[in-house]
Amino acid sequence: MELKKIVPMVSRNGRQLQRYNKGQQRQVVGCIPYRINSNNALEVLVISAQRKGKGMLFPKGGWECDETIKEAALRESIEEAGVYGIVEGELGTWCFKSKGNDGYYEGHMFPLLVKEQLEFWPEKDIRRRAWVSIAKAKEVCQY
């Protein structure tokens, strides 16, 4: 069965299954989707933030209790960016303070070798996506 036929068209929501570390920081995961273009150059996929004026970013979101860390990273990439691929080794972990509340988060990022770019995905109507160079990603991403 093709992936696009089984991708739910609604993003997960709610915090009932959300993971927290021992310090009670919400755990989030994300990916840096990448590909090698026809000119043999590395490109990464950035997406628009949900809130206007917050720039571009990489897909990330909550890691839930019913999934592995790599499953969560892939799910976030499908939901937010509409891409599917191979989640590779962890790039790193960092802690950050939420811009929207006083909560602290523990983040984990992975590279994602993109194998398929979906035409329809859960957040298609609220996000833009763009393939850019690393230099351009550094320029357009606030974080």
N, CA, C and O atoms as CSV, one atom per row, in Angstrom:
chain,resi,resn,atom,element,x,y,z
A,1,MET,N,N,0.841,-1.182,0.000
A,1,MET,CA,C,0.000,0.000,0.000
A,1,MET,C,C,0.883,1.240,0.000
A,1,MET,O,O,1.869,1.288,0.735
A,2,GLU,N,N,0.556,2.229,-0.795
A,2,GLU,CA,C,1.339,3.452,-0.857
A,2,GLU,C,C,1.145,4.267,0.409
A,2,GLU,O,O,0.053,4.290,0.977
A,3,LEU,N,N,2.216,4.947,0.859
A,3,LEU,CA,C,2.176,5.735,2.079
A,3,LEU,C,C,1.074,6.774,2.030
A,3,LEU,O,O,0.327,6.916,2.998
A,4,LYS,N,N,0.950,7.506,0.930
A,4,LYS,CA,C,-0.013,8.604,0.883
A,4,LYS,C,C,-1.447,8.121,1.074
A,4,LYS,O,O,-2.322,8.924,1.398
A,5,LYS,N,N,-1.707,6.840,0.883
A,5,LYS,CA,C,-3.039,6.305,1.107
A,5,LYS,C,C,-3.287,5.992,2.570
A,5,LYS,O,O,-4.437,5.788,2.961
A,6,ILE,N,N,-2.239,5.948,3.399
A,6,ILE,CA,C,-2.428,5.631,4.806
A,6,ILE,C,C,-2.057,6.770,5.742
A,6,ILE,O,O,-2.193,6.619,6.956
A,7,VAL,N,N,-1.598,7.893,5.231
A,7,VAL,CA,C,-1.263,9.037,6.072
A,7,VAL,C,C,-2.558,9.676,6.557
A,7,VAL,O,O,-3.383,10.081,5.738
A,8,PRO,N,N,-2.758,9.776,7.882
A,8,PRO,CA,C,-3.960,10.444,8.364
A,8,PRO,C,C,-3.917,11.917,7.963
A,8,PRO,O,O,-2.848,12.528,7.967
A,9,MET,N,N,-5.035,12.476,7.626
A,9,MET,CA,C,-5.069,13.862,7.179
A,9,MET,C,C,-5.320,14.832,8.327
A,9,MET,O,O,-5.634,16.000,8.099
A,10,VAL,N,N,-5.182,14.351,9.559
A,10,VAL,CA,C,-5.328,15.197,10.738
A,10,VAL,C,C,-4.098,14.986,11.607
A,10,VAL,O,O,-3.692,13.850,11.856
A,11,SER,N,N,-3.507,16.083,12.067
A,11,SER,CA,C,-2.367,15.977,12.976
A,11,SER,C,C,-2.844,15.527,14.347
A,11,SER,O,O,-3.969,15.815,14.754
A,12,ARG,N,N,-1.968,14.815,15.052
A,12,ARG,CA,C,-2.281,14.478,16.441
A,12,ARG,C,C,-2.389,15.768,17.231
A,12,ARG,O,O,-1.699,16.743,16.931
A,13,ASN,N,N,-3.248,15.781,18.235
A,13,ASN,CA,C,-3.294,16.943,19.117
A,13,ASN,C,C,-3.600,16.477,20.530
A,13,ASN,O,O,-3.948,15.317,20.750
A,14,GLY,N,N,-3.470,17.374,21.469
A,14,GLY,CA,C,-3.658,17.022,22.871
A,14,GLY,C,C,-2.349,16.587,23.494
A,14,GLY,O,O,-1.376,16.305,22.794
A,15,ARG,N,N,-2.333,16.534,24.808
A,15,ARG,CA,C,-1.111,16.206,25.534
A,15,ARG,C,C,-1.259,14.968,26.409
A,15,ARG,O,O,-0.421,14.721,27.277
A,16,GLN,N,N,-2.323,14.182,26.192
A,16,GLN,CA,C,-2.571,13.025,27.046
A,16,GLN,C,C,-1.430,12.015,27.001
A,16,GLN,O,O,-1.137,11.383,28.015
A,17,LEU,N,N,-0.777,11.846,25.849
A,17,LEU,CA,C,0.287,10.854,25.690
A,17,LEU,C,C,1.685,11.482,25.702
A,17,LEU,O,O,2.674,10.797,25.439
A,18,GLN,N,N,1.769,12.763,26.000
A,18,GLN,CA,C,3.030,13.492,25.932
A,18,GLN,C,C,4.061,12.946,26.912
A,18,GLN,O,O,3.741,12.624,28.057
A,19,ARG,N,N,5.310,12.847,26.440
A,19,ARG,CA,C,6.425,12.408,27.292
A,19,ARG,C,C,7.067,13.608,27.982
A,19,ARG,O,O,7.142,14.705,27.429
A,20,TYR,N,N,7.530,13.360,29.218
A,20,TYR,CA,C,8.287,14.342,29.988
A,20,TYR,C,C,9.516,13.638,30.536
A,20,TYR,O,O,9.456,12.457,30.878
A,21,ASN,N,N,10.638,14.360,30.622
A,21,ASN,CA,C,11.835,13.750,31.189
A,21,ASN,C,C,11.745,13.790,32.720
A,21,ASN,O,O,10.750,14.265,33.268
A,22,LYS,N,N,12.762,13.302,33.400
A,22,LYS,CA,C,12.736,13.255,34.867
A,22,LYS,C,C,12.664,14.639,35.494
A,22,LYS,O,O,12.170,14.797,36.610
A,23,GLY,N,N,13.159,15.642,34.773
A,23,GLY,CA,C,13.082,17.019,35.259
A,23,GLY,C,C,11.759,17.683,34.908
A,23,GLY,O,O,11.588,18.886,35.106
A,24,GLN,N,N,10.820,16.891,34.383
A,24,GLN,CA,C,9.483,17.351,33.987
A,24,GLN,C,C,9.495,18.359,32.841
A,24,GLN,O,O,8.613,19.213,32.745
A,25,GLN,N,N,10.510,18.251,31.969
A,25,GLN,CA,C,10.528,19.039,30.738
A,25,GLN,C,C,9.820,18.243,29.660
A,25,GLN,O,O,10.067,17.047,29.503
A,26,ARG,N,N,8.933,18.904,28.909
A,26,ARG,CA,C,8.248,18.247,27.798
A,26,ARG,C,C,9.292,17.838,26.764
A,26,ARG,O,O,10.183,18.625,26.444
A,27,GLN,N,N,9.194,16.625,26.242
A,27,GLN,CA,C,10.147,16.138,25.252
A,27,GLN,C,C,9.578,16.316,23.845
A,27,GLN,O,O,8.467,15.878,23.546
A,28,VAL,N,N,10.364,16.967,22.996
A,28,VAL,CA,C,9.972,17.180,21.608
A,28,VAL,C,C,11.051,16.614,20.693
A,28,VAL,O,O,12.223,16.529,21.060
A,29,VAL,N,N,10.623,16.229,19.491
A,29,VAL,CA,C,11.545,15.682,18.502
A,29,VAL,C,C,11.277,16.326,17.157
A,29,VAL,O,O,10.172,16.789,16.876
A,30,GLY,N,N,12.307,16.346,16.337
A,30,GLY,CA,C,12.139,16.908,15.008
A,30,GLY,C,C,13.174,16.373,14.048
A,30,GLY,O,O,14.072,15.614,14.413
A,31,CYS,N,N,13.017,16.796,12.804
A,31,CYS,CA,C,13.918,16.364,11.746
A,31,CYS,C,C,14.395,17.555,10.926
A,31,CYS,O,O,13.733,18.589,10.832
A,32,ILE,N,N,15.561,17.366,10.342
A,32,ILE,CA,C,16.039,18.256,9.294
A,32,ILE,C,C,15.945,17.433,8.013
A,32,ILE,O,O,16.849,16.659,7.696
A,33,PRO,N,N,14.835,17.606,7.272
A,33,PRO,CA,C,14.682,16.860,6.022
A,33,PRO,C,C,15.713,17.342,5.000
A,33,PRO,O,O,15.932,18.544,4.855
A,34,TYR,N,N,16.346,16.400,4.292
A,34,TYR,CA,C,17.353,16.790,3.304
A,34,TYR,C,C,17.289,15.908,2.071
A,34,TYR,O,O,16.714,14.820,2.084
A,35,ARG,N,N,17.899,16.411,1.005
A,35,ARG,CA,C,18.019,15.658,-0.253
A,35,ARG,C,C,19.232,16.200,-1.002
A,35,ARG,O,O,19.753,17.266,-0.676
A,36,ILE,N,N,19.665,15.461,-1.995
A,36,ILE,CA,C,20.703,15.918,-2.922
A,36,ILE,C,C,19.965,16.255,-4.219
A,36,ILE,O,O,19.298,15.395,-4.795
A,37,ASN,N,N,20.082,17.499,-4.676
A,37,ASN,CA,C,19.330,17.906,-5.869
A,37,ASN,C,C,20.032,17.462,-7.154
A,37,ASN,O,O,21.074,16.809,-7.110
A,38,SER,N,N,19.452,17.822,-8.285
A,38,SER,CA,C,19.976,17.387,-9.587
A,38,SER,C,C,21.359,17.963,-9.896
A,38,SER,O,O,22.066,17.444,-10.759
A,39,ASN,N,N,21.747,19.029,-9.198
A,39,ASN,CA,C,23.092,19.607,-9.359
A,39,ASN,C,C,24.083,19.036,-8.354
A,39,ASN,O,O,25.184,19.562,-8.194
A,40,ASN,N,N,23.692,17.957,-7.674
A,40,ASN,CA,C,24.525,17.309,-6.659
A,40,ASN,C,C,24.777,18.190,-5.433
A,40,ASN,O,O,25.787,18.025,-4.748
A,41,ALA,N,N,23.868,19.118,-5.155
A,41,ALA,CA,C,24.000,20.010,-4.001
A,41,ALA,C,C,23.026,19.567,-2.904
A,41,ALA,O,O,21.923,19.102,-3.190
A,42,LEU,N,N,23.445,19.718,-1.667
A,42,LEU,CA,C,22.619,19.389,-0.509
A,42,LEU,C,C,21.573,20.481,-0.304
A,42,LEU,O,O,21.897,21.669,-0.310
A,43,GLU,N,N,20.318,20.074,-0.122
A,43,GLU,CA,C,19.236,20.999,0.194
A,43,GLU,C,C,18.506,20.484,1.429
A,43,GLU,O,O,18.435,19.278,1.666
A,44,VAL,N,N,17.965,21.416,2.213
A,44,VAL,CA,C,17.142,21.061,3.370
A,44,VAL,C,C,15.758,21.662,3.169
A,44,VAL,O,O,15.590,22.659,2.467
A,45,LEU,N,N,14.780,21.040,3.794
A,45,LEU,CA,C,13.401,21.508,3.679
A,45,LEU,C,C,13.030,22.283,4.937
A,45,LEU,O,O,13.124,21.764,6.049
A,46,VAL,N,N,12.609,23.528,4.750
A,46,VAL,CA,C,12.118,24.343,5.858
A,46,VAL,C,C,10.625,24.564,5.662
A,46,VAL,O,O,10.113,24.539,4.543
A,47,ILE,N,N,9.940,24.782,6.783
A,47,ILE,CA,C,8.503,25.024,6.739
A,47,ILE,C,C,8.186,26.313,7.483
A,47,ILE,O,O,8.947,26.747,8.347
A,48,SER,N,N,7.068,26.914,7.142
A,48,SER,CA,C,6.663,28.135,7.836
A,48,SER,C,C,6.132,27.785,9.222
A,48,SER,O,O,5.540,26.727,9.433
A,49,ALA,N,N,6.357,28.695,10.149
A,49,ALA,CA,C,5.817,28.532,11.498
A,49,ALA,C,C,4.301,28.710,11.442
A,49,ALA,O,O,3.780,29.360,10.535
A,50,GLN,N,N,3.597,28.131,12.413
A,50,GLN,CA,C,2.145,28.282,12.443
A,50,GLN,C,C,1.745,29.727,12.707
A,50,GLN,O,O,0.759,30.209,12.150
A,51,ARG,N,N,2.501,30.418,13.548
A,51,ARG,CA,C,2.186,31.814,13.866
A,51,ARG,C,C,2.847,32.730,12.853
A,51,ARG,O,O,4.038,32.606,12.568
A,52,LYS,N,N,2.078,33.634,12.323
A,52,LYS,CA,C,2.574,34.578,11.313
A,52,LYS,C,C,3.746,35.384,11.869
A,52,LYS,O,O,3.767,35.760,13.041
A,53,GLY,N,N,4.714,35.638,11.001
A,53,GLY,CA,C,5.855,36.452,11.389
A,53,GLY,C,C,6.923,35.721,12.172
A,53,GLY,O,O,7.904,36.337,12.591
A,54,LYS,N,N,6.763,34.434,12.380
A,54,LYS,CA,C,7.746,33.667,13.151
A,54,LYS,C,C,8.757,32.960,12.267
A,54,LYS,O,O,9.559,32.164,12.754
A,55,GLY,N,N,8.724,33.245,10.966
A,55,GLY,CA,C,9.745,32.737,10.059
A,55,GLY,C,C,9.589,31.281,9.676
A,55,GLY,O,O,8.502,30.705,9.734
A,56,MET,N,N,10.710,30.709,9.285
A,56,MET,CA,C,10.774,29.318,8.829
A,56,MET,C,C,11.482,28.488,9.897
A,56,MET,O,O,12.236,29.009,10.720
A,57,LEU,N,N,11.219,27.192,9.860
A,57,LEU,CA,C,11.812,26.293,10.841
A,57,LEU,C,C,11.812,24.871,10.301
A,57,LEU,O,O,11.354,24.619,9.186
A,58,PHE,N,N,12.323,23.956,11.090
A,58,PHE,CA,C,12.301,22.539,10.746
A,58,PHE,C,C,11.138,21.886,11.501
A,58,PHE,O,O,10.776,22.345,12.584
A,59,PRO,N,N,10.551,20.826,10.946
A,59,PRO,CA,C,9.434,20.183,11.628
A,59,PRO,C,C,9.848,19.586,12.968
A,59,PRO,O,O,10.869,18.907,13.073
A,60,LYS,N,N,9.038,19.851,13.990
A,60,LYS,CA,C,9.272,19.275,15.312
A,60,LYS,C,C,7.981,19.339,16.115
A,60,LYS,O,O,7.098,20.150,15.837
A,61,GLY,N,N,7.888,18.474,17.110
A,61,GLY,CA,C,6.701,18.458,17.968
A,61,GLY,C,C,6.855,17.418,19.050
A,61,GLY,O,O,7.916,16.816,19.210
A,62,GLY,N,N,5.784,17.216,19.790
A,62,GLY,CA,C,5.812,16.346,20.958
A,62,GLY,C,C,6.090,14.887,20.657
A,62,GLY,O,O,5.607,14.331,19.670
A,63,TRP,N,N,6.881,14.279,21.532
A,63,TRP,CA,C,7.176,12.847,21.488
A,63,TRP,C,C,6.184,12.172,22.433
A,63,TRP,O,O,6.136,12.504,23.617
A,64,GLU,N,N,5.406,11.245,21.929
A,64,GLU,CA,C,4.338,10.644,22.714
A,64,GLU,C,C,4.695,9.241,23.209
A,64,GLU,O,O,5.553,8.569,22.637
A,65,CYS,N,N,4.032,8.818,24.266
A,65,CYS,CA,C,4.349,7.559,24.957
A,65,CYS,C,C,4.138,6.307,24.117
A,65,CYS,O,O,4.718,5.261,24.411
A,66,ASP,N,N,3.317,6.401,23.077
A,66,ASP,CA,C,3.015,5.202,22.295
A,66,ASP,C,C,3.885,5.066,21.044
A,66,ASP,O,O,3.551,4.301,20.139
A,67,GLU,N,N,5.000,5.803,20.987
A,67,GLU,CA,C,5.872,5.736,19.803
A,67,GLU,C,C,7.330,5.847,20.218
A,67,GLU,O,O,7.656,6.395,21.271
A,68,THR,N,N,8.208,5.310,19.361
A,68,THR,CA,C,9.640,5.465,19.599
A,68,THR,C,C,10.030,6.881,19.213
A,68,THR,O,O,9.251,7.599,18.586
A,69,ILE,N,N,11.217,7.274,19.581
A,69,ILE,CA,C,11.680,8.620,19.267
A,69,ILE,C,C,11.776,8.834,17.747
A,69,ILE,O,O,11.448,9.911,17.249
A,70,LYS,N,N,12.225,7.811,17.017
A,70,LYS,CA,C,12.318,7.944,15.556
A,70,LYS,C,C,10.939,7.942,14.908
A,70,LYS,O,O,10.728,8.642,13.918
A,71,GLU,N,N,10.006,7.179,15.441
A,71,GLU,CA,C,8.634,7.209,14.921
A,71,GLU,C,C,8.027,8.597,15.104
A,71,GLU,O,O,7.341,9.101,14.215
A,72,ALA,N,N,8.282,9.217,16.261
A,72,ALA,CA,C,7.761,10.560,16.520
A,72,ALA,C,C,8.367,11.580,15.561
A,72,ALA,O,O,7.662,12.448,15.046
A,73,ALA,N,N,9.669,11.476,15.323
A,73,ALA,CA,C,10.344,12.401,14.411
A,73,ALA,C,C,9.769,12.274,12.996
A,73,ALA,O,O,9.520,13.281,12.333
A,74,LEU,N,N,9.561,11.050,12.541
A,74,LEU,CA,C,8.991,10.831,11.217
A,74,LEU,C,C,7.549,11.335,11.156
A,74,LEU,O,O,7.154,11.958,10.170
A,75,ARG,N,N,6.765,11.074,12.194
A,75,ARG,CA,C,5.376,11.540,12.226
A,75,ARG,C,C,5.317,13.064,12.120
A,75,ARG,O,O,4.502,13.602,11.369
A,76,GLU,N,N,6.163,13.751,12.857
A,76,GLU,CA,C,6.174,15.221,12.800
A,76,GLU,C,C,6.531,15.710,11.398
A,76,GLU,O,O,5.963,16.692,10.921
A,77,SER,N,N,7.465,15.033,10.738
A,77,SER,CA,C,7.858,15.428,9.376
A,77,SER,C,C,6.719,15.212,8.384
A,77,SER,O,O,6.524,16.013,7.470
A,78,ILE,N,N,5.975,14.134,8.569
A,78,ILE,CA,C,4.825,13.877,7.699
A,78,ILE,C,C,3.726,14.901,7.971
A,78,ILE,O,O,3.193,15.501,7.037
A,79,GLU,N,N,3.384,15.104,9.247
A,79,GLU,CA,C,2.296,16.022,9.598
A,79,GLU,C,C,2.575,17.459,9.175
A,79,GLU,O,O,1.724,18.111,8.569
A,80,GLU,N,N,3.775,17.951,9.497
A,80,GLU,CA,C,4.064,19.375,9.293
A,80,GLU,C,C,4.634,19.699,7.920
A,80,GLU,O,O,4.323,20.748,7.356
A,81,ALA,N,N,5.468,18.812,7.372
A,81,ALA,CA,C,6.159,19.125,6.117
A,81,ALA,C,C,5.705,18.273,4.938
A,81,ALA,O,O,6.027,18.585,3.792
A,82,GLY,N,N,4.974,17.216,5.201
A,82,GLY,CA,C,4.511,16.363,4.114
A,82,GLY,C,C,5.614,15.602,3.420
A,82,GLY,O,O,5.566,15.402,2.207
A,83,VAL,N,N,6.619,15.171,4.188
A,83,VAL,CA,C,7.699,14.376,3.619
A,83,VAL,C,C,7.886,13.102,4.430
A,83,VAL,O,O,7.672,13.065,5.642
A,84,TYR,N,N,8.294,12.058,3.711
A,84,TYR,CA,C,8.530,10.745,4.290
A,84,TYR,C,C,9.931,10.319,3.885
A,84,TYR,O,O,10.383,10.635,2.784
A,85,GLY,N,N,10.628,9.599,4.774
A,85,GLY,CA,C,11.958,9.132,4.419
A,85,GLY,C,C,12.576,8.296,5.509
A,85,GLY,O,O,11.885,7.654,6.300
A,86,ILE,N,N,13.903,8.316,5.535
A,86,ILE,CA,C,14.671,7.511,6.481
A,86,ILE,C,C,15.205,8.418,7.583
A,86,ILE,O,O,15.982,9.336,7.324
A,87,VAL,N,N,14.777,8.148,8.821
A,87,VAL,CA,C,15.273,8.893,9.981
A,87,VAL,C,C,16.620,8.300,10.349
A,87,VAL,O,O,16.737,7.104,10.616
A,88,GLU,N,N,17.634,9.151,10.360
A,88,GLU,CA,C,19.001,8.688,10.623
A,88,GLU,C,C,19.402,8.994,12.064
A,88,GLU,O,O,18.552,9.345,12.882
A,89,GLY,N,N,20.697,8.863,12.379
A,89,GLY,CA,C,21.195,9.031,13.742
A,89,GLY,C,C,20.949,10.400,14.327
A,89,GLY,O,O,20.958,11.402,13.611
A,90,GLU,N,N,20.728,10.446,15.627
A,90,GLU,CA,C,20.403,11.701,16.317
A,90,GLU,C,C,21.519,12.734,16.156
A,90,GLU,O,O,22.698,12.424,16.326
A,91,LEU,N,N,21.128,13.960,15.828
A,91,LEU,CA,C,22.084,15.063,15.671
A,91,LEU,C,C,22.458,15.669,17.016
A,91,LEU,O,O,23.580,16.141,17.201
A,92,GLY,N,N,21.527,15.655,17.943
A,92,GLY,CA,C,21.814,16.234,19.244
A,92,GLY,C,C,20.560,16.488,20.049
A,92,GLY,O,O,19.437,16.323,19.574
A,93,THR,N,N,20.790,16.896,21.289
A,93,THR,CA,C,19.725,17.207,22.236
A,93,THR,C,C,19.997,18.592,22.794
A,93,THR,O,O,21.150,18.963,23.016
A,94,TRP,N,N,18.941,19.354,23.021
A,94,TRP,CA,C,19.104,20.668,23.611
A,94,TRP,C,C,17.902,20.984,24.483
A,94,TRP,O,O,16.835,20.396,24.306
A,95,CYS,N,N,18.062,21.901,25.417
A,95,CYS,CA,C,16.962,22.361,26.263
A,95,CYS,C,C,16.665,23.802,25.902
A,95,CYS,O,O,17.575,24.586,25.630
A,96,PHE,N,N,15.390,24.145,25.902
A,96,PHE,CA,C,14.999,25.515,25.554
A,96,PHE,C,C,13.726,25.894,26.285
A,96,PHE,O,O,12.955,25.038,26.718
A,97,LYS,N,N,13.525,27.202,26.412
A,97,LYS,CA,C,12.343,27.751,27.062
A,97,LYS,C,C,11.316,28.058,25.997
A,97,LYS,O,O,11.648,28.593,24.939
A,98,SER,N,N,10.081,27.725,26.269
A,98,SER,CA,C,8.993,27.994,25.339
A,98,SER,C,C,8.791,29.493,25.187
A,98,SER,O,O,8.883,30.244,26.159
A,99,LYS,N,N,8.514,29.923,23.961
A,99,LYS,CA,C,8.192,31.333,23.710
A,99,LYS,C,C,6.767,31.651,24.155
A,99,LYS,O,O,6.458,32.797,24.478
A,100,GLY,N,N,5.890,30.626,24.172
A,100,GLY,CA,C,4.481,30.853,24.457
A,100,GLY,C,C,4.106,30.729,25.929
A,100,GLY,O,O,3.077,31.257,26.354
A,101,ASN,N,N,4.935,30.034,26.714
A,101,ASN,CA,C,4.634,29.889,28.145
A,101,ASN,C,C,5.950,29.778,28.904
A,101,ASN,O,O,7.023,29.941,28.323
A,102,ASP,N,N,5.870,29.508,30.173
A,102,ASP,CA,C,7.092,29.441,30.985
A,102,ASP,C,C,7.688,28.039,31.040
A,102,ASP,O,O,8.580,27.780,31.848
A,103,GLY,N,N,7.213,27.139,30.198
A,103,GLY,CA,C,7.697,25.765,30.213
A,103,GLY,C,C,9.060,25.602,29.562
A,103,GLY,O,O,9.437,26.359,28.667
A,104,TYR,N,N,9.785,24.604,30.029
A,104,TYR,CA,C,11.067,24.246,29.443
A,104,TYR,C,C,10.904,22.926,28.701
A,104,TYR,O,O,10.121,22.066,29.105
A,105,TYR,N,N,11.652,22.775,27.611
A,105,TYR,CA,C,11.541,21.613,26.752
A,105,TYR,C,C,12.899,20.959,26.565
A,105,TYR,O,O,13.940,21.612,26.640
A,106,GLU,N,N,12.866,19.649,26.317
A,106,GLU,CA,C,14.054,18.893,25.927
A,106,GLU,C,C,13.822,18.482,24.483
A,106,GLU,O,O,12.881,17.744,24.190
A,107,GLY,N,N,14.671,18.953,23.580
A,107,GLY,CA,C,14.504,18.673,22.158
A,107,GLY,C,C,15.541,17.698,21.635
A,107,GLY,O,O,16.682,17.678,22.096
A,108,HIS,N,N,15.130,16.881,20.658
A,108,HIS,CA,C,15.998,15.908,19.990
A,108,HIS,C,C,15.806,16.082,18.483
A,108,HIS,O,O,14.673,16.088,18.002
A,109,MET,N,N,16.901,16.223,17.736
A,109,MET,CA,C,16.804,16.405,16.280
A,109,MET,C,C,17.522,15.287,15.538
A,109,MET,O,O,18.550,14.772,15.981
A,110,PHE,N,N,16.943,14.927,14.389
A,110,PHE,CA,C,17.460,13.868,13.533
A,110,PHE,C,C,17.521,14.351,12.091
A,110,PHE,O,O,16.689,15.161,11.681
A,111,PRO,N,N,18.489,13.872,11.313
A,111,PRO,CA,C,18.431,14.108,9.868
A,111,PRO,C,C,17.399,13.147,9.268
A,111,PRO,O,O,17.243,12.023,9.747
A,112,LEU,N,N,16.707,13.583,8.238
A,112,LEU,CA,C,15.729,12.748,7.541
A,112,LEU,C,C,16.054,12.777,6.057
A,112,LEU,O,O,15.894,13.807,5.402
A,113,LEU,N,N,16.510,11.652,5.527
A,113,LEU,CA,C,16.757,11.524,4.098
A,113,LEU,C,C,15.403,11.354,3.423
A,113,LEU,O,O,14.772,10.306,3.561
A,114,VAL,N,N,14.951,12.365,2.696
A,114,VAL,CA,C,13.614,12.368,2.108
A,114,VAL,C,C,13.562,11.423,0.918
A,114,VAL,O,O,14.378,11.494,-0.001
A,115,LYS,N,N,12.571,10.533,0.968
A,115,LYS,CA,C,12.342,9.570,-0.109
A,115,LYS,C,C,11.067,9.894,-0.880
A,115,LYS,O,O,10.928,9.521,-2.045
A,116,GLU,N,N,10.141,10.586,-0.230
A,116,GLU,CA,C,8.873,10.913,-0.881
A,116,GLU,C,C,8.349,12.240,-0.347
A,116,GLU,O,O,8.351,12.482,0.860
A,117,GLN,N,N,7.903,13.090,-1.254
A,117,GLN,CA,C,7.273,14.353,-0.896
A,117,GLN,C,C,5.792,14.222,-1.247
A,117,GLN,O,O,5.432,14.046,-2.411
A,118,LEU,N,N,4.943,14.310,-0.231
A,118,LEU,CA,C,3.517,14.091,-0.415
A,118,LEU,C,C,2.842,15.324,-1.016
A,118,LEU,O,O,3.237,16.458,-0.748
A,119,GLU,N,N,1.828,15.081,-1.826
A,119,GLU,CA,C,1.041,16.167,-2.405
A,119,GLU,C,C,0.055,16.717,-1.372
A,119,GLU,O,O,-0.218,17.917,-1.339
A,120,PHE,N,N,-0.470,15.836,-0.540
A,120,PHE,CA,C,-1.412,16.208,0.508
A,120,PHE,C,C,-0.878,15.711,1.833
A,120,PHE,O,O,-0.411,14.576,1.930
A,121,TRP,N,N,-0.942,16.549,2.857
A,121,TRP,CA,C,-0.503,16.168,4.193
A,121,TRP,C,C,-1.326,16.954,5.207
A,121,TRP,O,O,-1.966,17.938,4.835
A,122,PRO,N,N,-1.329,16.549,6.481
A,122,PRO,CA,C,-2.229,17.144,7.461
A,122,PRO,C,C,-2.164,18.671,7.588
A,122,PRO,O,O,-3.208,19.304,7.741
A,123,GLU,N,N,-0.986,19.276,7.529
A,123,GLU,CA,C,-0.880,20.721,7.749
A,123,GLU,C,C,-0.626,21.499,6.455
A,123,GLU,O,O,-0.085,22.605,6.487
A,124,LYS,N,N,-1.011,20.929,5.339
A,124,LYS,CA,C,-0.811,21.553,4.027
A,124,LYS,C,C,-1.433,22.951,3.949
A,124,LYS,O,O,-0.862,23.855,3.339
A,125,ASP,N,N,-2.591,23.120,4.563
A,125,ASP,CA,C,-3.299,24.397,4.459
A,125,ASP,C,C,-2.775,25.476,5.406
A,125,ASP,O,O,-3.170,26.636,5.288
A,126,ILE,N,N,-1.900,25.119,6.337
A,126,ILE,CA,C,-1.411,26.123,7.289
A,126,ILE,C,C,0.099,26.340,7.226
A,126,ILE,O,O,0.627,27.184,7.951
A,127,ARG,N,N,0.800,25.599,6.378
A,127,ARG,CA,C,2.257,25.748,6.281
A,127,ARG,C,C,2.698,25.831,4.832
A,127,ARG,O,O,2.090,25.241,3.938
A,128,ARG,N,N,3.776,26.582,4.624
A,128,ARG,CA,C,4.473,26.591,3.335
A,128,ARG,C,C,5.752,25.782,3.541
A,128,ARG,O,O,6.277,25.715,4.653
A,129,ARG,N,N,6.242,25.178,2.483
A,129,ARG,CA,C,7.514,24.455,2.583
A,129,ARG,C,C,8.397,24.892,1.425
A,129,ARG,O,O,7.914,25.240,0.347
A,130,ALA,N,N,9.708,24.865,1.672
A,130,ALA,CA,C,10.651,25.290,0.640
A,130,ALA,C,C,11.963,24.528,0.796
A,130,ALA,O,O,12.487,24.383,1.900
A,131,TRP,N,N,12.486,24.042,-0.338
A,131,TRP,CA,C,13.811,23.427,-0.365
A,131,TRP,C,C,14.822,24.550,-0.529
A,131,TRP,O,O,14.718,25.353,-1.456
A,132,VAL,N,N,15.808,24.610,0.378
A,132,VAL,CA,C,16.803,25.679,0.360
A,132,VAL,C,C,18.190,25.121,0.653
A,132,VAL,O,O,18.335,23.995,1.129
A,133,SER,N,N,19.196,25.921,0.364
A,133,SER,CA,C,20.572,25.552,0.710
A,133,SER,C,C,20.765,25.692,2.225
A,133,SER,O,O,19.938,26.297,2.907
A,134,ILE,N,N,21.843,25.138,2.736
A,134,ILE,CA,C,22.166,25.281,4.163
A,134,ILE,C,C,22.330,26.768,4.510
A,134,ILE,O,O,21.829,27.229,5.535
A,135,ALA,N,N,23.023,27.498,3.661
A,135,ALA,CA,C,23.235,28.931,3.905
A,135,ALA,C,C,21.902,29.671,3.989
A,135,ALA,O,O,21.712,30.516,4.864
A,136,LYS,N,N,20.987,29.357,3.084
A,136,LYS,CA,C,19.672,30.020,3.087
A,136,LYS,C,C,18.876,29.609,4.327
A,136,LYS,O,O,18.172,30.436,4.905
A,137,ALA,N,N,18.976,28.348,4.740
A,137,ALA,CA,C,18.280,27.900,5.947
A,137,ALA,C,C,18.768,28.679,7.162
A,137,ALA,O,O,17.962,29.075,8.004
A,138,LYS,N,N,20.069,28.903,7.266
A,138,LYS,CA,C,20.622,29.689,8.369
A,138,LYS,C,C,20.078,31.110,8.358
A,138,LYS,O,O,19.882,31.719,9.409
A,139,GLU,N,N,19.842,31.620,7.181
A,139,GLU,CA,C,19.334,32.993,7.002
A,139,GLU,C,C,17.853,33.110,7.373
A,139,GLU,O,O,17.455,34.081,8.016
A,140,VAL,N,N,17.036,32.135,6.976
A,140,VAL,CA,C,15.586,32.254,7.156
A,140,VAL,C,C,15.041,31.643,8.444
A,140,VAL,O,O,13.924,31.966,8.847
A,141,CYS,N,N,15.798,30.775,9.090
A,141,CYS,CA,C,15.332,30.145,10.327
A,141,CYS,C,C,15.725,30.997,11.520
A,141,CYS,O,O,16.889,31.368,11.674
A,142,GLN,N,N,14.751,31.304,12.361
A,142,GLN,CA,C,15.036,32.105,13.543
A,142,GLN,C,C,15.807,31.319,14.587
A,142,GLN,O,O,16.579,31.903,15.347
A,143,TYR,N,N,15.617,30.013,14.642
A,143,TYR,CA,C,16.237,29.213,15.692
A,143,TYR,C,C,17.197,28.221,15.093
A,143,TYR,O,O,17.823,27.450,15.820
